[in-house]
Amino acid sequence: MSETDANINKDMRIGDFLSALNVVSPKKLEMALRLVESHKLPIGKCLVAHGLVANDELPKLLELHGLLRKGKIDLEQAREAFALARKQGSSVRDALAHMGYDEILEKQNIRMGELLVAAELIDAGELEAALDLQKLCGLPIGKILAIDLGVPQGLIDAVAKLQTQLQNDEISHDEAIQKLKRMPLEFISQRIELDHQIGFLDLLVMGKILDAREAKTATNFANKNELNIDTVVKSFNWLDYNLVSAISGLALMLEFGYVTANDATEFVKTKVHAQAREEDRISLYQFLLACGFLTEAKVRKLTRLMLSKLSDLGNIIDLDLSSDTPADSVKEIIMDVYLKDEYLRKVLTDLYGSPKNLINSAQSMVNLINIYGTDLDKALLCLARERYKAYLPVLSK
């Protein structure tokens, strides 16, 4: 690799890297960049949300991009390694080893989580849980530790710097650990204290979406019929379903400690009726792609299922469908299923058999994002926590 090429690679942005590997076209890259600006999300995750990159392939591409920028590999080696990893379903490390580049890997096994555990800043159980969450949402481990455990961003940045120094033999492992042990004195934990005094109904009343009398009626009905309070309130046809759903998502954020009680109450009192611009909105389909719940294989399976059960599909979305329905009309309707949240939500739960509470939680996250109640990172992690809580450690459906 020439010095000029090395300098170019060092400054290559992830979007340009993906285009160079022919993973995405420049036109589709531009489309994803609009989502980057509106939701402040890394370009990789936006590409996943648009279905342009598979969720399980994103970490491989990010790892190769990092190796390229560090001058460990050139563009052609990155292209070959990704093609091999994709074909064999293997890791980047295995692909590079297969290609005979073992020396590249010698310094690539220093993990952020392992350093934090060794320095006793988090325990092994917390790291294991964070890694399980990563499997369910695909976010960088540093981002998960910051949001879920309240590890200060300054500490995350410091660990990343120490990782680089370790890889470059600028510091020993023991020196790095000792530096980390002294760092908590410099950083204040950002972990949010859980407040179980404020819940879903409280937020609705505070936001004047529901009055106290309606809240009491909903509670009594839910208790008498052994129903979830969310389900009861969402059935009130005089309320805006999407708004109620968004508040349900906010309550879940509050339960997991991803938002403070003060911020949640301030939001419902002053900002809850904001609406994202059409170009900034994210759909349920995009969100489920971004979190990895929907994959290319699952989309194909779901599409085949709809085609094989047209009558059932019609009943679910209130349309008259049968084997006699023209092919062009069927194609258009199936496209509508993926484009319309209400259709997709019903089809996933009633036809595909996805857990209703999980899909409803995903819809709540989408609706909360679309009224600027949270960012996409926190929403993805919140849904991962919901999946992790109910289906430890990985939801296989």
PyMOL commands that set and color helices and strands:
alter all, ss='L'
color gray80, all
select helices_A, chain A and resi 3-10+14-20+26-39+43-49+58-69+75-88+92-98+102-105+112-118+124-137+141-148+153-167+173-185+200-206+212-225+229-234+241-256+261-270+278-280+284-290+296-308+310-317+327-339+341-350+356-369+376-390
alter helices_A, ss='H'
color red, helices_A
deselect
rebuild
show_as cartoon
